[in-house]
Amino acid sequence: MNRLQHSVVHRLPQSYRWGAGKRLEPRALSGTEAEDDLVGLSLLSHQGVQAWDIMQMLKEALAEIQLDCAVVEWEGEPCLFVARNDECATTCRLKNFGVGIAEAFKNIPA
């Protein structure tokens, strides 16, 4: 059975960029998007070593369609980072593999 079909990711709440020495840095919330912005995805469905394995599979799935990405430890968890411009293609590819994409609910007045 495909282990990706039981995976759920969510988008980290802010933008990131590569800093000096290929170190990941959060971007200040300025309201404008920069060309070098990165989007981070974190797993909700797996933890520990299994999360690292799943993230590597996600990275390989994206590499098959030539999307650059990196799996980096962020706040103690493996996270997948892609260019903001590739976010739509990334989520489409992951959905095609059966990965669930969690989205935040917005409160709508009744």
N, C-alpha and C positions, 0 to 999 in steps of 0.2 A: 504494500500500500504506500502511496506517496505521502511522505511525512509533511510535505508542504501544504497539503490539503487541510491539515489540522492546525495550521499556523495563523496567527492573527497579529498584524502589526498596527502601530499607530504612529502618527506624525508627531515629532517633538515640537513643542510650542514656539520655538524661535528659529531664526536663521543662524547659520554658522559659516565659517570660512576657514581656509587653511592659513595659519600664521607662520611665523618663522620656524624653520626646522621641521616643516610638515606637521606642525602641531595644530590641532583643532581648537578654534576659538568661537565663542558665541558672538554674534554681531549685535551691536546696539540697535534697539528698536527705533528706527528713524522714520518709518513709514514709507521709505523708498527701497526698492529692490536694487541690489548691485549685481553686476554681471557674474561676479565670483561667489554669489550666495550658494550655500549648500542647504539641503533639506535632510533632516535626520529621521530615520524610522527605527522604532524600537519594538521588540517582540512583547506581546502581552501573554502569549500562549505557552512559552517555554522559558526555562531559567537554567543557569549554570552551563555545564559543558554542552548540553543539548541545544541551548540557545546559540552557542558559538557555531555548532554544526549546522543548524538551520540557517543562520546568517550567511555562512559560506555557500550553502546551496542557493540562497537568494542571489548572492553575488555572482555565482556561476550562471544562473538563469539570465541575469542582466548582461553578463559578458557575451552570451550567445547572440544578443542583438546589438552588440557593440556599445553598450552604455557603460561609461566609466563610473565606478563607485568604489567605496572603501568600507570595510568593516573595522570599526574602531571602538575601543572601550570608552564609554561615556557614562560618567556617574556610576561606575561599577558594573555596567551592563554592555553587551555587544550591541552596537547600533550600526545601521547601514546609512551611509551618507552619499547622496547623489546631487548633481547640479540642479539648482532650482528649475532650469530650463528643461530638464529631463524628468521632472516629477510626474507629469501625466503619462509619459511612456513607461515609466517605472511602475506606477500603480496598475496600468493596463496589463503589463507583462506579468506582474505578480498575481493579479486576479485571474489571468489565463491559466496559472498554475494552481488555482484554487486557494490562494492565500486570502484571508479575510482582511479588509482594511477598515479599522475602527475609526469612526469620525465622532467628533464632539457634538453633542446635542445642544441646540440653542433654545433657551426658554422662549416660548411663544405665548404671549398673553391669550387667555381664553376669550 
